[in-house]
Amino acid sequence: MSVAEKSEKKSGGLGETVSVIIQALVLALVIRTLLFQPFSIPSGSMRPTLLEGDYLFVTKWSYGYSHYSLPFGPDIFSGRIWGAAPKRGDVAVFKFPPDPSVDYIKRVVGLPGDKIQVKDGQLFINGVGVPRVKTGQIDNPDITEAQGPVDVYRETLPNGVSYDTLDLTPNSIGDNTREFDVPPGHYFMMGDNRDNSSDSRFTVGFVPEENLVGRANIIFFSIADGASPLEIWKWPSLMRVSRLFNFVD
């Protein structure tokens, strides 16, 4: 084989490698944009449903697509396309309205046209109290982020979706609110950790439908104490095995 042939073969091999890498990156970008996006839980606002250190997949097609679905969020169209409206009780990822560069995750409790209020810690939708039953206490700081037992309440929304919420302290600032009228095309979001959640009762406000990123679907990894998934040597002691591959309710 001549020197020229060897050089051509080497060049061809390098070109094929670069081509494969580019194709893989494009495929990953398409999957992340249209199908699934990984998301990590940064705070305790959704305890006990989601914990810091949970890593989950968000289904992008659940609510269709907005310009926020695209890489870097170019403002090339408004509204949403090819999607269904969120259901009451969905756990959804959305862009923080005051700063769309920040992702939030909360539960959808109010739909467009709803009247939402909290009275003495109980959620009211259109003037009707959501059933709220105390199911017991949790005394596990990894779940509650508190020292000592915390009351757990089971809420059941009008469409039958039920989930656990935490009541860290009585008479907290979010236990009694004014009545909120949810505007058309907007949603009212709340965290399951009711006394430790920045949500639509406070700075988040009403969430425009175009700010929705996707629906939380399944936990694929979970690790405690703020450890990174890359710290493999910590997996035996800190991985929350019981949370792996749990669907998000």
Residue pairs with C-beta under 8 A, 6 or more apart in sequence:
1 9
29 71
32 38
32 60
33 60
33 69
33 70
33 71
34 60
34 61
34 65
34 69
35 59
35 60
35 61
36 57
36 58
36 59
36 60
36 217
37 57
37 58
37 60
37 93
37 213
37 214
38 55
38 56
38 57
38 58
38 220
39 55
39 56
39 57
39 58
39 93
39 103
39 105
39 216
40 53
40 54
40 55
40 56
41 50
41 51
41 52
41 53
41 54
41 55
41 56
41 105
42 52
43 52
44 51
44 52
44 145
44 193
44 196
45 105
45 106
45 191
45 192
45 193
45 196
45 197
45 198
45 199
46 91
46 105
46 106
46 107
46 191
46 192
46 193
46 197
47 143
47 144
47 145
47 166
47 192
47 193
47 196
48 138
48 143
48 144
48 152
48 164
48 166
48 192
48 193
49 91
49 107
49 163
49 164
49 192
49 248
49 249
50 56
50 91
50 105
50 192
50 216
50 219
50 248
51 142
51 143
51 222
51 224
51 240
51 243
52 226
53 222
53 223
53 224
53 225
53 226
53 227
53 240
54 219
54 221
54 222
54 240
54 243
55 219
55 220
55 221
55 222
55 229
56 216
56 217
56 218
56 219
56 220
56 248
57 217
57 218
57 220
58 93
58 213
58 214
58 215
58 216
58 217
59 214
59 215
59 217
60 69
60 213
60 214
61 82
61 83
61 214
62 83
62 84
62 86
62 90
62 214
62 215
63 80
63 83
63 84
63 85
63 86
63 92
63 209
63 212
63 214
63 215
64 80
64 81
64 82
64 83
64 84
65 80
65 81
65 82
65 83
66 77
66 78
66 79
66 80
66 81
66 209
66 210
66 211
66 212
67 73
67 74
67 75
67 76
67 77
67 78
67 210
68 95
68 100
68 210
68 211
68 212
68 213
69 213
70 76
73 95
73 100
78 210
79 209
79 210
80 209
80 210
80 212
85 111
85 209
86 92
86 108
86 111
86 187
86 212
86 215
87 108
87 159
87 161
88 108
88 109
88 110
88 111
88 157
88 158
88 159
88 161
89 107
89 108
89 109
89 157
89 159
89 161
89 163
90 107
90 108
90 215
90 216
91 105
91 106
91 107
91 108
91 215
91 216
91 248
91 249
92 105
92 106
92 107
92 108
92 187
92 189
92 212
92 213
92 214
92 215
92 216
93 103
93 104
93 105
93 212
93 213
93 214
93 215
93 216
94 103
94 104
94 105
94 106
94 189
94 207
94 211
94 212
94 213
95 101
95 102
95 103
95 104
95 211
95 213
96 102
96 103
96 104
96 204
96 211
97 204
97 205
97 206
97 207
97 208
97 211
98 203
98 205
100 211
103 213
104 189
104 204
105 216
106 189
106 190
106 191
106 197
106 199
106 200
106 204
107 163
107 189
107 190
107 191
107 192
108 187
108 188
108 189
109 116
109 123
109 125
109 157
109 188
109 189
109 190
110 116
110 125
110 180
110 182
110 187
110 188
110 189
110 200
111 182
111 187
111 188
112 182
112 183
112 184
112 185
112 186
112 187
113 182
113 184
114 125
114 126
114 181
114 182
114 188
115 124
115 125
115 126
115 127
115 179
115 180
115 181
115 182
116 123
116 124
116 125
116 179
116 180
116 182
116 188
116 200
117 123
117 124
117 177
117 178
117 179
117 180
118 124
118 174
118 175
118 176
118 177
118 201
119 129
119 176
120 175
120 176
121 132
121 167
121 170
121 172
121 175
121 194
122 129
122 130
122 132
123 129
123 130
123 132
123 155
123 190
124 130
125 157
125 158
128 158
130 155
130 156
130 157
130 158
131 155
131 156
132 153
132 154
132 155
132 165
133 153
133 154
134 151
134 152
134 153
134 154
135 152
135 153
135 154
135 164
136 152
137 149
137 150
137 151
137 152
138 144
138 149
138 150
138 152
138 166
139 148
139 149
139 150
141 147
142 224
142 240
144 150
144 166
144 168
145 193
145 196
146 168
150 166
150 167
150 168
151 166
151 167
152 164
152 165
152 166
152 167
153 164
153 165
153 166
153 167
154 162
154 163
154 164
154 165
155 162
155 163
155 164
155 165
156 162
161 249
163 192
163 249
164 192
165 192
165 193
165 194
166 192
166 193
166 194
166 195
166 196
167 194
167 195
168 193
168 194
168 195
168 196
169 195
172 194
172 195
174 194
174 195
174 197
174 201
174 202
175 194
175 195
177 201
180 188
180 200
180 201
180 206
182 188
182 206
183 206
185 208
185 209
186 206
186 207
186 208
186 209
187 200
187 206
187 207
187 209
187 212
188 200
188 206
188 207
189 199
189 200
189 204
189 207
190 197
190 199
190 200
190 201
191 197
191 198
191 199
198 204
200 206
200 207
216 248
217 247
217 248
218 245
218 246
218 247
218 248
219 243
219 244
219 245
219 246
219 247
219 248
220 244
220 245
221 229
221 239
221 244
222 239
222 240
222 243
222 244
223 229
223 234
223 235
223 238
223 239
223 240
224 238
224 239
224 240
225 238
227 234
227 238
